[in-house]
Amino acid sequence: MENKEKDVTMNEPQKAQSALAYVRETAQKFLDRETAGGILLIIATIVALFLGNSQFSEMYHHYLKDEFVIEFSEHFNFGLTIEEWINDGLMAIFFLVAGLELKREVLVGELSSFKKASSPLLAALGGMIVPALIFASFNSETAYIRGWGIPMATDIAYSLGIIGLLGKKIPSQLKIFLVALAIADDVGAILVIALFYSSQISWFYLVGGLGIFVGLLVLNKIRVKNLSWYITGGIVLWYFFLNSGVHPTIAGVLFAITIPVRPKLDSKHLKERTTRNLGQLEEADIETKNPLQDIKQRLILKAIKKDTENSRPPLLKLENSLIDFNAFFIIPIFAIANAGVKLDVSFLEVVSSSLGLGVIAGLAVGKVTGISLFTWLGQKIGVSSIHSSLKWKHILGVGMIAGIGFTMSLFITNLAFTNPELVKVSKISILIASSIAALIGVLILFLSSPVQQKNKNIKTLHRNGK
């Protein structure tokens, strides 16, 4: 038993010394959770559509408009409707997680070098430009042109959820390509929201918010690692942006930029402290006593645990603490609050509207066209290449699946239009386009799998000399 305790103790510092393993673990958790979260999002969408088209419809919309007030004192209180808390509050955390993911990918992931990033970045660029142009071609002379940003977005949770359902039928590199593409797509959506979907600017609050942002950068610069300082500043930053006229979700992205990457304890000092702690542990009576009986052992183990925690980058700690909340709560709650559109408009009415046609064509046709075209152009001019395990059928399939614009497209719809009828047509169009994109994308990827497997089997036979 005592030897077992010793082995467990030895494993902790070994794990702590591998910062790269922690980064990989974070990335893998992101993929797994986003896949499961995408499936939950599908369920949330069905629930929302049921609520919006059932006898509970009136109650559903009534509760979303109810105000929830936080009272700090009798002279200062702060309130938003439930819908605003979700769309302006929870979605700021959604964008914070997106910002942290982006920062991680730029530092050590699929966007960490031009060679790695060029292909998904070009694909994302094409997947934004072509849908916007298609929408504009349908609506350039209409009042609907403000919705040009709606078909530009890719829903990372839904897309990865659909990809996850295919399991090992597709190459693992395709998931990585989609993640990098979707994160780059999120950056584009963030810029579009900040530049084109902000209301009248309050310079007092905007300058105040930027001042908080600079203050958080200074904390990072002077190597303050305690996340509580950043979280407090981030909440104030969000409040200032909420009142500034720039959409408050942008505060989440700015906040992510300020989070430190370097841990409190670097690998060199961790190694020194761990060696010292293990030396002290060797001197303890570990043969006859366990940590419950020996306070010295408990203190040493506590020190090892604390050092292990301090060796983890604050950025990854914050991302890991929020990623479940984001995938399993924020995104499904957003879907329940925003996807409950009343389906009292016929399909013919939707597709006969230039707004509906622009959204459907932009997502279901523009995305796959833009992603495939820009990926091909990148290869043709020699600035990018796709992984050897990927074929053009995979790019076409993932391009279709990227046409699932659900969460971000619904979000931009709420910013683009105030007329309830336009919002309804737009949301129904997003649901139609996302369904088409998902079904065709899955079909393409599913049909590409047997050919791959057959070719693999033939190559195996040749290698075996049969």
C-alpha positions in Angstrom: 0.0 0.0 0.0 2.8 2.4 0.9 4.6 1.6 -2.4 1.4 2.4 -4.2 1.2 5.8 -2.4 4.8 6.5 -3.5 4.0 5.7 -7.1 1.1 8.0 -7.2 3.3 10.8 -5.7 5.9 10.2 -8.4 3.3 10.5 -11.2 2.3 14.0 -10.2 5.6 15.8 -11.0 6.0 13.7 -14.1 2.7 15.0 -15.4 3.5 18.5 -14.3 6.7 18.7 -16.3 5.0 18.2 -19.6 3.4 21.6 -20.4 3.0 20.4 -24.0 0.9 17.4 -22.9 -1.4 19.8 -21.0 -1.9 21.9 -24.2 -2.7 18.7 -26.2 -5.1 17.6 -23.5 -6.8 20.9 -23.6 -7.2 20.7 -27.4 -8.5 17.1 -27.2 -11.0 18.1 -24.5 -12.1 21.0 -26.8 -12.8 18.5 -29.7 -14.6 16.0 -27.5 -16.8 18.5 -25.7 -17.6 20.4 -28.8 -18.7 17.2 -30.5 -21.0 16.2 -27.5 -22.1 19.8 -27.2 -23.1 19.8 -30.9 -25.4 16.8 -30.2 -26.9 18.6 -27.2 -27.4 21.7 -29.4 -29.5 19.6 -31.9 -31.7 18.6 -29.0 -32.0 22.2 -27.7 -33.0 23.3 -31.2 -35.8 20.7 -31.3 -37.0 21.9 -27.8 -37.0 25.5 -28.9 -39.0 24.8 -32.1 -41.5 22.8 -30.0 -41.8 25.7 -27.5 -42.2 28.2 -30.2 -44.9 26.3 -32.0 -46.9 24.8 -29.2 -49.5 25.9 -26.7 -46.6 27.2 -24.6 -45.5 29.6 -27.2 -46.9 32.7 -25.6 -45.5 31.8 -22.2 -42.1 31.0 -23.8 -41.8 34.5 -25.4 -43.2 36.2 -22.3 -40.5 34.8 -20.0 -37.8 35.8 -22.4 -39.0 39.4 -22.2 -39.1 39.3 -18.4 -36.5 41.6 -16.7 -34.0 40.2 -14.3 -32.5 42.8 -12.0 -29.4 42.7 -9.8 -29.4 45.1 -6.9 -26.1 46.2 -5.6 -27.5 48.8 -3.3 -30.7 50.8 -3.0 -29.2 53.5 -5.2 -27.7 51.2 -7.8 -29.3 48.3 -9.6 -28.7 46.7 -13.0 -31.3 44.8 -15.1 -31.7 43.2 -18.4 -34.4 41.0 -19.9 -33.7 37.2 -19.8 -33.2 37.3 -23.6 -30.6 40.2 -23.2 -28.8 38.3 -20.4 -28.5 35.4 -22.8 -27.6 37.3 -25.9 -25.4 40.0 -24.4 -24.2 38.3 -21.2 -23.8 34.6 -21.8 -22.7 35.1 -25.3 -19.9 37.4 -24.1 -18.5 34.3 -22.3 -19.0 32.3 -25.5 -16.8 34.8 -27.3 -14.3 34.8 -24.4 -13.9 31.0 -24.9 -13.6 31.6 -28.7 -10.9 34.1 -28.0 -9.0 31.8 -25.7 -9.2 29.0 -28.3 -7.9 31.3 -31.0 -5.0 32.5 -28.8 -4.1 28.9 -28.0 -4.3 27.8 -31.7 -2.1 30.8 -32.7 0.5 30.0 -30.0 0.8 26.2 -30.3 -2.0 24.8 -32.5 -3.2 24.7 -36.1 -2.7 28.5 -36.6 0.8 28.6 -35.0 2.6 28.9 -38.3 1.9 30.2 -41.8 2.3 26.7 -43.2 -0.3 25.3 -40.8 -2.7 28.2 -40.9 -2.7 29.2 -44.5 -5.1 26.5 -45.8 -7.9 26.9 -43.1 -7.4 30.7 -43.1 -7.9 30.9 -46.9 -10.8 28.5 -46.6 -12.4 30.6 -43.9 -11.9 33.8 -46.0 -13.6 32.2 -49.0 -16.3 30.9 -46.7 -17.0 34.5 -45.6 -16.6 36.5 -48.8 -18.6 34.3 -51.3 -21.7 33.9 -49.0 -21.7 37.7 -48.4 -21.5 38.4 -52.1 -24.3 35.9 -52.9 -26.5 37.5 -50.3 -25.7 41.0 -51.6 -26.5 39.9 -55.2 -30.0 39.0 -54.1 -30.6 42.0 -51.8 -28.4 44.9 -53.1 -31.4 47.1 -53.9 -33.5 46.2 -51.0 -33.9 47.1 -47.3 -32.6 43.6 -46.4 -29.0 44.3 -47.4 -28.2 44.9 -43.7 -28.3 41.1 -43.3 -25.3 40.5 -45.5 -23.3 39.2 -42.5 -25.9 36.4 -41.7 -24.6 33.7 -44.1 -20.9 34.4 -43.4 -20.9 32.5 -40.1 -20.1 28.8 -39.3 -21.5 27.2 -36.2 -18.5 25.4 -34.7 -20.6 23.4 -32.1 -23.1 22.1 -34.6 -20.5 21.4 -37.3 -18.2 19.4 -34.9 -21.3 17.7 -33.5 -22.2 16.5 -37.0 -18.6 15.5 -37.8 -18.4 13.6 -34.5 -21.4 11.5 -35.5 -19.3 10.1 -38.4 -16.6 8.9 -36.0 -13.7 7.1 -37.7 -15.3 7.2 -41.1 -13.4 10.4 -41.8 -9.7 11.3 -41.3 -8.8 12.9 -38.0 -7.1 15.7 -39.9 -10.5 16.8 -41.3 -11.7 17.6 -37.8 -8.6 19.7 -37.2 -9.1 21.5 -40.5 -12.7 22.3 -39.6 -11.7 23.5 -36.1 -9.1 25.9 -37.5 -11.5 27.0 -40.2 -14.3 27.6 -37.8 -12.1 29.5 -35.3 -10.8 31.8 -38.1 -14.5 32.2 -39.2 -15.3 33.3 -35.7 -12.7 36.0 -35.9 -14.3 37.2 -39.1 -17.7 37.3 -37.4 -16.3 39.2 -34.5 -14.8 41.8 -36.7 -18.1 42.1 -38.7 -20.1 42.5 -35.5 -17.7 45.1 -34.1 -17.5 47.2 -37.3 -20.9 46.9 -38.9 -23.4 45.8 -36.2 -22.8 48.3 -33.5 -25.3 51.0 -32.5 -24.8 54.6 -31.7 -21.4 55.0 -29.9 -21.1 56.4 -26.4 -17.6 57.6 -26.3 -17.5 57.9 -22.5 -18.2 54.2 -22.0 -16.1 53.1 -25.0 -13.0 55.0 -23.9 -13.6 53.7 -20.3 -13.8 50.2 -21.6 -10.7 50.6 -23.7 -9.0 52.0 -20.5 -10.0 48.8 -18.6 -8.6 46.7 -21.5 -5.3 48.6 -21.4 -5.2 48.1 -17.6 -5.6 44.4 -18.0 -2.8 44.3 -20.6 -0.6 46.1 -18.0 -1.4 43.5 -15.4 -0.3 40.9 -17.9 2.9 42.8 -18.7 3.9 43.1 -15.0 3.3 39.3 -14.7 0.2 39.3 -12.5 -0.9 35.7 -12.7 -3.9 35.6 -10.3 -7.0 35.1 -12.5 -9.3 36.8 -10.0 -7.9 40.2 -10.9 -8.5 39.6 -14.6 -12.1 38.2 -14.0 -13.0 41.3 -12.0 -11.6 43.6 -14.7 -13.3 41.5 -17.4 -16.8 42.0 -15.8 -16.2 45.8 -15.6 -15.0 45.7 -19.2 -18.2 43.9 -20.3 -20.4 46.5 -18.4 -18.6 49.4 -20.2 -19.0 47.8 -23.6 -22.7 47.0 -22.9 -23.3 50.7 -22.6 -20.9 51.8 -25.3 -22.8 51.0 -28.4 -20.2 48.4 -29.5 -21.7 45.0 -28.9 -20.7 43.6 -25.5 -19.6 40.3 -26.8 -16.6 42.1 -28.2 -15.5 42.6 -24.6 -15.2 38.8 -24.3 -12.6 38.7 -27.1 -10.6 41.6 -25.8 -10.7 40.0 -22.3 -9.3 36.8 -23.8 -6.3 38.7 -25.3 -5.3 39.9 -21.9 -5.1 36.5 -20.2 -1.5 35.5 -19.4 0.0 32.6 -21.2 3.1 32.1 -19.0 2.4 30.1 -15.7 3.4 31.3 -12.2 6.0 28.5 -12.1 8.1 27.7 -15.2 9.4 24.2 -16.0 12.9 24.9 -14.7 11.7 26.1 -11.3 9.1 23.3 -11.2 11.8 20.7 -11.7 14.0 22.2 -8.9 11.1 22.4 -6.5 9.8 18.9 -7.3 13.3 17.4 -6.9 13.6 19.1 -3.5 10.1 17.9 -2.5 10.8 14.4 -3.6 14.0 14.4 -1.6 12.1 15.5 1.5 9.5 12.8 0.8 12.3 10.1 0.7 13.4 11.3 4.2 9.8 10.8 5.5 8.7 7.6 7.0 6.8 6.4 3.9 7.4 2.7 4.7 5.3 2.5 7.8 3.1 5.6 7.6 0.7 7.0 5.0 -0.1 10.7 4.5 -3.1 10.5 6.8 -0.8 9.5 9.7 2.1 11.7 8.8 1.7 15.5 8.6 5.1 15.9 7.0 4.0 13.8 4.0 0.7 15.7 3.7 2.6 19.0 3.6 5.0 17.7 0.9 2.1 16.4 -1.2 0.3 19.6 -0.8 3.3 21.6 -2.0 3.7 19.3 -5.0 0.0 19.7 -5.9 0.3 23.5 -5.5 3.4 23.6 -7.7 1.6 21.5 -10.3 -1.3 24.0 -10.4 1.1 26.9 -10.6 2.9 25.3 -13.6 -0.3 25.4 -15.7 -0.7 28.5 -17.9 -3.6 30.8 -16.7 -5.0 30.9 -20.3 -5.5 27.1 -20.3 -6.8 27.0 -16.8 -9.5 29.6 -17.7 -10.3 27.8 -20.9 -10.6 24.4 -19.2 -12.9 25.9 -16.5 -15.2 27.5 -19.0 -15.3 25.0 -21.9 -17.9 22.7 -20.3 -20.1 25.6 -19.3 -19.8 27.0 -22.8 -20.6 23.7 -24.7 -23.2 22.3 -22.4 -25.0 25.4 -21.1 -24.4 28.6 -23.0 -24.8 27.3 -26.5 -27.9 25.2 -25.8 -29.5 28.0 -23.8 -28.9 30.4 -26.6 -30.5 28.0 -29.0 -33.5 27.5 -26.8 -33.9 31.3 -26.5 -33.4 32.1 -30.2 -34.4 29.1 -32.3 -38.1 29.0 -31.1 -39.3 30.8 -34.3 -43.0 30.2 -35.2 -43.1 28.2 -38.4 -46.2 29.9 -39.8 -44.4 31.0 -43.0 -44.5 28.4 -45.8 -41.4 27.3 -47.6 -42.6 28.9 -50.8 -43.0 32.3 -49.0 -39.4 32.0 -47.6 -37.7 31.1 -50.9 -39.8 33.7 -52.8 -38.3 36.4 -50.6 -34.9 37.8 -51.6 -34.0 37.8 -47.9 -34.7 34.1 -47.6 -33.0 33.2 -50.9 -29.9 35.2 -49.9 -29.6 33.4 -46.6 -30.2 29.9 -48.0 -28.0 30.3 -51.1 -25.3 32.0 -49.0 -25.1 29.3 -46.5 -25.9 26.2 -48.5 -24.1 27.2 -51.7 -21.8 30.1 -50.9 -20.0 28.4 -48.0 -19.0 25.2 -49.9 -18.1 27.2 -53.0 -16.0 29.8 -51.1 -14.2 27.2 -49.0 -13.5 24.8 -51.9 -12.5 27.6 -54.3 -10.1 29.4 -52.0 -8.5 26.1 -50.8 -8.0 25.2 -54.5 -6.5 28.7 -55.3 -4.2 28.4 -52.3 -2.8 25.2 -53.6 -2.6 26.4 -57.2 -0.6 29.5 -56.3 1.5 27.5 -53.8 0.8 29.4 -50.6 -1.0 26.5 -48.9 -1.7 22.7 -49.1 -4.1 20.3 -47.5 -3.0 17.2 -45.5 -2.1 14.1 -47.5 -4.9 12.2 -45.8 -7.5 14.6 -47.1 -9.2 14.4 -50.6 -11.3 16.9 -52.4 -14.4 15.0 -51.4 -13.5 15.7 -47.8 -13.1 19.5 -48.6 -16.4 19.6 -50.4 -18.1 17.7 -47.5 -16.6 19.9 -44.8 -17.4 22.9 -46.9 -21.1 21.9 -46.9 -21.1 21.2 -43.1 -19.5 24.7 -42.6 -22.7 26.0 -44.1 -24.4 25.2 -40.8 -24.5 28.8 -39.6 -27.0 28.3 -36.8 -25.7 30.0 -33.6 -23.7 32.8 -35.1 -26.2 33.4 -38.0 -29.1 33.6 -35.5 -26.9 36.0 -33.4 -26.2 38.3 -36.3 -29.9 38.2 -37.4 -30.8 39.7 -34.0 -28.3 42.5 -34.6 -29.2 43.1 -38.3 -33.0 43.4 -38.0 -35.5 44.7 -35.5 -38.6 44.0 -37.6 -40.1 40.7 -36.2 -41.2 39.5 -39.6 -37.7 39.9 -41.1 -36.2 38.2 -38.1 -38.7 35.3 -38.5 -38.0 34.9 -42.3 -34.3 35.1 -41.6 -34.3 32.5 -38.8 -36.5 30.1 -40.8 -34.1 30.5 -43.7 -31.1 29.7 -41.4 -32.8 26.5 -40.2 -33.6 25.4 -43.8 -30.1 26.2 -45.0 -28.4 24.6 -42.1 -30.5 21.4 -42.5 -29.6 21.2 -46.2 -25.9 21.9 -45.5 -25.8 19.2 -42.8 -27.6 16.5 -44.8 -25.6 17.0 -48.0 -22.3 17.4 -46.1 -22.8 14.1 -44.2 -23.9 12.3 -47.4 -20.7 13.5 -49.2 -18.4 12.5 -46.3 -20.2 9.2 -45.8 -20.0 8.2 -49.4 -16.3 9.1 -49.6 -15.5 6.7 -46.7 -15.9 3.3 -48.5 -13.7 4.4 -51.4 -11.0 5.3 -48.9 -11.3 2.0 -47.1 -11.2 0.1 -50.3 -8.0 1.9 -51.5 -6.4 1.3 -48.1 -7.2 -2.5 -48.3 -5.7 -2.7 -51.9 -2.5 -0.9 -50.7 -2.3 -3.3 -47.8 -2.6 -6.4 -50.1 0.1 -4.9 -52.4 2.5 -4.4 -49.4 1.9 -8.0 -48.3 2.7 -9.2 -51.8 -0.7 -10.7 -52.5 
